[in-house]
Amino acid sequence: MNTKHSSVFNQAQPLSENDRIPVLDLGPFLAGESGALQRLGQEVREALEDIGFFFIKNHGIPQALIDRVFGENARFHALPMKRKLAVKVNGKGIGYMPPGLQQPKYNQDEAPRKPDIGEAFFIGREVNAKTDTVDASDPIYQGGNQWPQELPGFRDALLEYFAAMEELSLRLLPVYATALRLPEDFFDPAFVHSRPMGILRVSHYPGTACDVNQFNASPHIDGDFITILAQSEVPGLELRTPEKKWIQAPALPGTLLVNAGEILRLWSNGRFRATLHRVINQSGRDRYAIPFFYSPSPDTLIKCVETCCDDSHLPQYRPVTVREYTEWFSHKVFVHLKDKPGKSPYYEGDRPDSAE
């Protein structure tokens, strides 16, 4: 094993007093209290500059809806494999991904490892067959969902959750803008006045023990703008601190865990961290997860914002569209898409520096 990169295999440690994942209260902001946006923006800025993750409470998403989606997750993955493969993931990344198709690898010097032990079902924005045009030019994760037959309630629950997550994501846009000391409406052209990209991943990580140099979800950074993760009853998520120490993320009831993705990191010129994280299920029980990934419209050009560069902090990355970045990232991570790797958005090599 190359010692330079072997830290991705280090064992995670319990959370200590020095490993802080802040819990931010959305209540005052969502209620429109005076000064709440500025306070929350500062808290988000500190969290994303420090560790790249934060919890949110009083977020407005009903726990009953979250529980319902977790239930549908388990119900889908309990189906016979033949039924799940009837909606096997397609070239747009939509549908059921069986075990063995996810294997992120950011550097050729990494030690060989087996594919991840896990399966997932992906949906994007629902397409209205009567009003929406679908063709081969649609970007990845767009162009229509695949739904399993004879599974009543599954589609409705996932679409309701998708809509709730998108509404929350849009309400938080002024917070991210304020965190970057930008006008509150800075992100509106990329989200509110266009067709942003949302992906809901319905994941299952069995209680089967991982082999040596194997994970349920390999160490990776998220390739989106922001990710929102509901809390699972079964632990397993681990993240790496700026000191390159792996820690176990706690599960806090009633909260959602939020982290920045690479698109927000590129926009902020590396100021906001896209933190390396992974999943190792050591509970002996099935673990389910329902992360929601949110990104701007595909044609949005991501380039360093003016508040994150000056003569002493020049832009680190070339401008890149969301479409170009998302295509490159997805084809790098998923085995069934690796035939079209695309172009890296980075000046040097193709590995995000926050993943070193």
Secondary structure, DSSP 8 states (H G I E B T S, - for coil): --TTTGGGGS--B---TTS---EEE-HHHHTT-TTHHHHHHHHHHHHHHHTSEEEEES----HHHHHHHHHHHHHHHTS-HHHHHTTB--TTS-EEE-TT-B-----TTS------S-EEEEE-S---TTT----TTS-TT-S-----SS-TTHHHHHHHHHHHHHHHHHHTHHHHHHHTT--TTTTHHHHTTS--EEEEEEEEE-S----TT--SEEEE---SSEEEEE--SS--EEEE-TTS-EEE----TT-EEEEE-HHHHHHTTT-S----EEE---SSS-EEE--EEEE--TT-EE---GGG-BTTB---B--EEHHHHHHHHHHHHBGGGTT-----SBSSSSS-GGG-
